[in-house]
């Protein structure tokens, strides 16, 4: 396993705004550990890290965040980013988050989801 990143090191990597570098730095982390690492960051940096990851990996890590943190991030994300994240989540986690979103956020994200994801 690669050397563990601390908050400052991860913040420096995220500041580069290079998705490939971000993915490489986070590649060795289990989604749970990745979520714990992201939980210490401000929301903007959390969103940048999640956006750099492949949808499935981002969805897995997002699923390990506390429910309140998930909801706070989901409310801040642009519709396209939230739709991409929803696509990578497990169906039950996606449904739980969808139910927790306010009505206007639900309506905003629905068009970005595939038919099967909407049905979930």
VENGI-V718404 format. One record per helix or strand of 3 or more residues. SS is the DSSP state (~ for helix, > for strand). FROM is the first residue (numbers start at 1). TO is the last residue. Records with the same first field share a line. If there is no record, write none. Layout:
SS = FROM-TO  FROM-TO
This chain:
~ = 7-15  19-26  31-39  43-52  55-64  67-76  79-88  91-100  103-110  115-119
